[in-house]
Amino acid sequence: MLTSQLPSRVEPYKLAARRERLEGLVALDKLPRLAEEAGLQSGDCHVVLEFGVDAQGRREIRGHMQATLALPCRRCLEPLSQHVTSDFLLGMVADESLAGELPSSHEPVLVEHEQLDLLTVVEDELILSLPQVVYHDEADCHVSAEQLVSKTEGGVQEEAPANPFAVLSTLKGKK
């Protein structure tokens, strides 16, 4: 089933029984936890979800998503466009205690009252897919290479102590 906007809530057990496929867009500005992690975003995330039942009778969701996010550069804090993609396999569980029974290839997703909040699932996967650190190329960054070098007063680098445990021996002698 192709939709322009992904529905916010679905009945995943019914979709899995019919082996349905949902494809659509999620507005990035509707994801508040993503905004807390990566700042306010604009645009859409393209999501494909395939509901089904595996050979062992487990209901699962195979998903793929991709989005372009504006993430702050760790040097200059100016936004940097980053393409983020994620492929995931979710195992549906009705109770958190059943999550341990899933194989390691499946991430558990809790289905409460036979309803699943797809926006939360998409938001979780996007947050998990964020790169650890984002930097502009040095030539494109608003912070120069000279500003990145740590200097002490007078431009002379302090020498590190020869023995890093020397401070501990002086503390031990103060008894």
Secondary structure as UniProt FT lines:
FT   STRAND          2..5
FT   STRAND          9..10
FT   HELIX           12..17
FT   TURN            18..19
FT   STRAND          21..27
FT   HELIX           28..30
FT   HELIX           32..38
FT   STRAND          44..53
FT   TURN            55..56
FT   STRAND          59..72
FT   TURN            74..76
FT   STRAND          79..93
FT   HELIX           96..101
FT   TURN            104..105
FT   STRAND          107..110
FT   TURN            113..114
FT   STRAND          115..117
FT   HELIX           118..129
FT   TURN            138..140
FT   HELIX           145..148
FT   HELIX           153..155
FT   TURN            164..165
FT   HELIX           166..172
FT   TURN            173..174
//
